[in-house]
Each structure stands twice: as structure tokens, then as C-alpha cells.
């Protein structure tokens, strides 16, 4: 696959560059395909380094491979003539060379050779070599690397979690797409660079979906491959994820739909939360610690949400080549699905406006609110100054009468939230407006800058 221009990792590159100026132990993690390796390679341009992708192999083979790479970097023939027979020897040679060592997919090496953690600790404490970058896609394993009790606890210099790209950068992959088509692409792929590169920018989103999902392309089984990388009981997790994607969002709803015992379901949801596939959220209200009940669960990743909404429920039909059924369901329900995607886009836009000081106040908390059948899509609060912004998100075109009605309804809901005495602002993010009769109205063109 042709690599496109490196997109929007300036902050991560800056941090890596700073810490690579001195001896540092750096942890880089994030889900598969999110661009961790590309980030590291970009940061190391011009810096002598050895990059090694850890594989399912004997430690001896790993040592031989690393020795050859050290020779290519240093030109020192001893790495070929007297290759190290142990990691102790390797680290001694590495210490003398001052070369940066990158161990990608490090959890694989830990599984095959658990002693590597203790040896790394010893090298870091007593060696004088260059920096070490440990990278991995197993989120749970990478988080445990620095937990109390781990040999590397207290030794890391910096941790970088590589996140998916935000919506505002999606257009760099699809320069010919309209703003609406960019939302559709984001609703399918999220901001995962590898997935964005899999879509053909000369085809529409629907044509790409037909090819990649209903035509059993690269993206068809990717979700379950990612889960197998982290989890064992895949069938149970599939059941839970399908239920959440279908709109069962409270704990009791998920338990009733799946038939899973409550105590076991709590553990499953906790694991999915730790992997950042499922998000647990509470209604945003004044007062951080009170009213922490009524939690809802949602799929935090658009790719997983799309897969478990439109692909997984129709796997039998897709396997049999009967793509008409899932395609008809996709065409009928996709626009409704995009309503929740657009809420995520709107959230990112408000966060950007907040950072740039382009809102009536700077908020310190933002999220959704719900209570007894009432909902507000986005609520932003500054509790110290008692200021609130309530925002409704609509994936459709709005006329002046609808704008007026939505704002009046938001004012009514503000009273239900206990915001008496607060400075309350109301706003709307719509796909399009016929006209803008009031401030704090944003559409898709404001968000994309077109």
C-alpha cells in the first residue's frame, strides 16, 4: 500500500523529539493500525536507531536479527563476527554503541521471553546506552508494563498513547469528498489511518463499504481479529457488542438482551472499557461526585460501532454471498446511525473552539445529559463560574422555526438540570441551516472549514 503524507501527529512528534535528546525509556501504545510505528519512525529520522518488530520466534533468532541491525547502524564488524548469545551481552554492546533501541510489539517478546523485563530493568539502571522505545498494540499488556510490581515500574520517562485522528483531519485522505461524505467515511472508519488508506478516494463511501465489508475485503474481519488479539471468549464479547450497537445501552438492558449473569457482565464490560472499545458514561451534571448513577454504555470507536451495527448481524448472509440483505439494511439505517457519529464530530469541534477561546466561556467538563426520557446531546460546564452551554446536534437541515423550537426546548431542559442561577447558553450543530437567526449555530461547513 502506498503511504500517504504523515497526517497530524505534530504534538506527539514534538514530545518524542524532546525526550530523544536525552536518555529516555519511552512507552508508546495504542490500538492496532492507529499509526504507532509510523510515528516512531518519523521521530527517529536522522537519529541512529535499531528498529525491531518482535515476532513469534525463539529468543536466539531475535538476538541474531538485532545483531545484524546493529552492524548496519554502527558499521562495527564485531556484531557479525561475535553476535551476542544472550540479551545480557546484547545490552552491554548496545550500551557501548549509544544507539536508540525500538522494540515494536514488545508484548510478543515478553510472552516468549519473560526475563526480558528484568534484563531491561538492569540495563536501564546500570547501563549508559541510548534511549529505549517499547511499543505495543496490546493495550492491557502495555498498561501493565509500568504497574506497581513490574520491573519497569518507576523507570519510564514518558508514555504516549497514540489516538485515532480527529474528524477534522479525515479530509486529508479524501480531498475530493464533500463534507457530508467525510462524515460518512468517519462513521465507518473512525480516525484509524490504516483503515482510511483502505478506502479508495475515487469511490463513494457506499461503494467502498460494498467492496470492503459486504464484498469480504480487508476490513470485513478486522474487528474480530483485533478482539482475538486481546480476548479469549470472543463469542460472549460479540454478543455484548452487538447488543450495545443495537441500542441496549444501560446495564440492565444489556443483561436482559444477552442473558449474561450480572456479575460476569460487569467483568466483561470492564475489560471492554479497559480496551477502550466500550465507553461507560454518566449524565453530566453540576457537582462531580453526586448523582453518579444511570450509566450508559456505548461503542467508543466508529469502526466497531459500524461493524456491529451493519456487518456482524449479517455475517451468515455475507458468507453465503447474499449481500442484498445487509446492503438494504445499510441503505435504510445508515443515515440514522450517522446522527450519533455527528455528535462525536460536534464534540470534537466544541473542544477545538474551547481550546481556541471561541466560545462564550471556557468549559472544564463536557458530555451528554439524560434523565427520565429527557436528553441533551452535549452539555459543557464551567462549575467555578457557574456557566453552561447546552447544545443539540442534528444531522439534517434546519429552518429558522426549528432553530427557535430547539433553543426553547434546551432552555426548558436547563431548568430540569438544576442550573438555576447559572449563566446558560444554548447552541445547535446541524448538518446545514437555511439561515442563521441566532449566534452559536454551527454546520458541517464550519467544522470542515469549507
N, C-alpha and C positions, 0 to 999 in steps of 0.2 A: 504494500500500500504506500502511495506517495505521501510523505509527511508534509503537512502544510506549515505555514509560519507559526512559530510558537506564540500562543494566544494567552494574554492576561495572566501572567504569573509574576508580575513585577515586584510585588511585595515579598513573596517567598524567595525570589532570586536575590533581592536586596539583603534579606536576613541571612541566607546561606552564604552570600559573598562576605558579609561582615564576619561571620563566625569561622569561615575558612581561612581568614587572615591569621588566625591563631590555632593552636592545637585544640580541637573540639571533638567531642563524641556526640554525634547528631543522630536523632531518631526521626525517620521520615515514614509516615504510614498513611493509609487511605485505601478505599476500596479498589478492586482491580479495575484496570482500564482508565483510571482517573488522571493519569499523566505523571506519576511519581518519578519514573525512570527518566523521562524526557526532562523534567525539572532539574534533576540531579546532574544530568549530562550537560545541560545548558550552564548550570552554575560552575561546573568544573572546567569549562573551556579555558585553555591557557594554563591550567594547573596540573602538574604531574600527578597522575592517579592510576589506580588499578580498579577496574570495574569487573565484578564477578557476579554472575547470576547463579545463585545456589540451585542445584538440581538434585534429583533423587539418584545419588551416586555414592560410592564408597569415599570416605574421607581422604584416602590416598590419591584418588583421582582429582579431588578438589585441590590438594596440595600441588600436584603436577601442573594443573591448569594455572594456578596462581603463580607458580614459579616462572612459567613461560611468559605470563603477562608482565611480571616484574622485570624480566630480562628486556622485553620490548620497551618498557618505560625507562629503565635505568641504563641499559646497554651493558650491564655488568654480567660477564660470562659465567660467573660463579652460580647464578641462578639456574643455568642449564647444566653446568658440569657437576655441581653438588646440590641438587634440589633438596629442599628440607624434607625430612622423613616424619616430621611432626609439626603440629601447629605452634609448639613452643619455639622450634627452630625458625619457623616462618616469621613469627612475630619479632624474633631477635633480628632477622635480616631486614624486616620491614622498618624496625626502629632505626636501624643504621641508614636506611635509604631516605627517610623523611617523606615517603610517598603517601598520598591520601589513599585509603582503602575503602572501597564501596562494596558492601555485601548486600546484594539485592535478593529479595525473597528470603531474607535471613531466617524466618521460622523453619524453612525446609532444612537448613543446616543444623539448627538447634535440635530438630527431631532426629536427624540422622547421627548427630554427634553432640549430645547434651553437654559434654565437658567444655565446649567452646565458650560457654558463658563465663565459667571460672577462669579460663585462659585469657579471655578478653579483659576481665577484671584485673588480672595480674599485669597484663601488658599495659593497660591504661594507668594503673597505679605506679608502675616502676619503669615503664618504657619511656622513650624520648622521641618516638616517631611522629608521623604526621597525623592528620585527623582521620577519624573513622566515621563512616556513614552507614548506618544499619537501616535497611528499607524493607518494608513488607506489606502485603495485602491482607494478611490475616489480622483484622483489626483487634480481635480479642487477644491474640498472642502478642502483638506489638505493644498493647497497653500493659500487659503483664511484665514486659521486659524491665520496666522501671518500678514495679510494685515493691513494697517492703518485703524483704526476703530474697529478692532476685540479686544475683551477684553484681548486676549493673545499677542497683538502686543507689541514688545519690550521685551518680557519676556522669549522667548525661549533661551536656552543655546546653542543648536546645532540642525541642521536639517540634516538628512541623507536621500538621495534619493537612494533607492535600485534599481540598474540597472540589466538588464539581464546579464548573464555570457557571456564573450567573447568566440569566437570560440576556442581559444587555450585550453579551459577547457572542451570542449564537449567530448573529448576522455575519460575523467574520467567516463562518463556514459556508454560508448560503447567501452570497451577495445579491443574487437575483430574486430572492424570496421577498414577498410583501410582508409587512409587519404581522398581518394575520397569519400568514403561512409560517412565520417564525415561531409564533405561539404554538401552532400545531406541531411543529418539529420538536419544540421544547417539551410539549406534553407527552411525546413519545420517548424521547431520548434523554431528557434532563440535560445536564451540562457535562456529560461524560465525553471527553474528546474522541476516544476510540469509536464510540457509537456514532457521534456526529460525522466522523470521517467515513462511516459505512453507508450513509445516505448519499445518493447521487444528486448533487445540486441541480442537475439538468432535469430531474424528475420532480413531480409534485410529492407532497408528503404522503398522500394516499397511494400513489404508485410505488413509493419506497416501502410503505407498510405492506402492501401486497407482496412485494418481492422478498423483503427481509423476514416477515413473520408468517403470513399465510402461504408463502412460497417456500418456507423452511430454509431461509437464508441464515447468515451468521448470527443474527440477533434472536433467532427463534428459540434456542435452548440456553441462551446465555444466562438468564435469570436463575435457572435451576443449577447450572454449572457453578455460579457464584455461591449459591447456598450450600452445595455439596462441599465446597472448599472450606466452609466454616462449620457445617452442621452434620449430624448423623441421621436423625429421624426426619427425613425430608418430607415424607407424606403428611405428617402432622403439621409441619410448618406450612406446607402448601395449603392445607385446609384452612388454617388460620388466616393466611394472607388473602386467600380467595374470599373469605367471609368479610374481612375488612374492606377489600376492594369493592364488594357488593353493597356496602353501606351499613354494615353492622359495626358500629364504632364504640359502643360502651362495652364494659367488661361483661355485663350480664347478657347483652345481645350476642356477643361473640361466643360466650359459653353455651347459650341456648342453641345457636346456629350450628356450632361444631360438635356439641355433646362432650366436650373435654372437661374433665373434673377441674373445679375451680383452682385448687392448689397447684395442679400441674399447668393449667393455663397461665397462671401468674408467672411461673418459671419460664414458659415458652415466650411469653410476651416480653419478659425481662431480657432474655437472650436476644430477641429481635431488636429490642431497644438499644442494647449494648452495641449491636452491629449497625445501628442507625438505619435500619430498614423500616422499622415501625417507630412512630413518634407518639409519645403519650403527652397530652397537654390538658391543662386546666383552664377554665374561663378566666380571662384577665379581669381582675377587679382591684379597686383600691385596697391596699394592705397586702403585703406579700405573703404573710403566713396564715391569714384567715381564709375560711371557706375553701380549703383545699379538698374539694370533693367534686363529683360529677365529671371525672376524667373521660376523655375521648381518645381513641386510638386512630391513627391514620398512617398511610404509607408515605414515608417522607421523601421517597425517590420517585420521580415521574416514570422512569423506565419500569420499575417494579409495579407501580400503580397501573400503567398501561398493560403490562404483560398479564397481570392477574385480573384485569377487567375485560380484556378483549382477546387474549390468546389462550391462557391456561384453561378457561372453562370450555374451550372448543378444540382441545388437543386431539380428541378422537376424530373429529371431522377433518382437521388439518392433516392428520396422519393418513387418513383414507383418501385424501385429495379432494375432499368436498368443501372447498374454500368458499363456496357461495354463502353458506350459513354464517360463518364468522364475519365475512365481508359485509353482509347485510346488517348484522348486528353492529358492526363498527360504524357504518354509514348512518345508522339510525341513532346511535347513542353518543358518538364522539363529540359532537358539539356541546352536549350537556356535560360530559366529562371535562371539557375544556374550561368550564366555569370554575372548578376548583384549581385547575392549573393557573388560571388567570389571577386567582387570589394570591398564589405564590409569587407570580410576576409583580403584582401590585405591592406585596410586602417588600420585595427587594427594592422597588422603586422608592417607596417611602423611606426605607433605610438609607438609601443614597441621598435623598433630599434632606434627611435629618443630619447626615454627616456634613453636608454642604451648607447647612443652616438656611434652608429654603422652605421651612415650614413656620407656622406662627410661633412655635416654641420647640425646644429640643426635648424629645421624649427619652425616657430611660427604660421603658418597658413597652412591648408591643405584642399583640396576639389576638386571638378570637375571643368572643364572649357569647355565652348562651345560658338560658335559664327558662325553664317551663315553656318550651316551644318558641321562645324569642331568641334571635341571634343577631349579632353584628359581626361582619366579616373581619374587620380589623379595628382594634382599639389601641391607641397609643397614649401613654400616660407619662406625665411628669408629676409624681406624687408630692415632691417637695413644694412645688409652686402651685399645686392643685390645678393642673391644666390637662385637658383631654381632647383627643381628636378621634371621632368616630367616622369610619369610612365604610361605605358599601361598595362592593365590586360587582359589576355586571358585564358579562361577556355578550353584549348586544348594543345596538344603537339606541340612544335615549333622546327624547324630545324634552322641551322646557317643562311641560306639565309633569312628566315622570321625574325630572330632576327635583322639582318643587316637592312632589309627594314623598320621594325618598328622604329628602332632608328633614321634612316634618316628622317622618317616622323615626329617623335617627334621634331627633330631639326628644321624642316620646320615650325611646329606649334609654336615653341618658338618664331620665328620671328613675327608671327601673334599676339602674346600676348603682344608685346611691351617690350620684355626682352632684347633689345639691350643694350650692356654694362654690362649685368649680367653674373655671372658665372653659366652656365647652365649644369646640369647633366641629363642624361636620363637613365631610367631603365625599366625593364619588370618583371611582376609577371605572370608566366604561370603555367598551371597545371603540365607541365613537359617539359624539354628541352632534345633534342637529345644530345647536348653538350653545353658548356658554353664558347663562344668565347670572352666574354667581362665581365667586372665587373657589379655590380648592377643588377644581374639576380637572381630571387628567384622563387622556385617552391613550390608545396604543401608540399614536404618533409621538406623544410627549415622552413615552417610555423608551421608544427606539431612537428618538432624536431625529426623526424624519419629518 
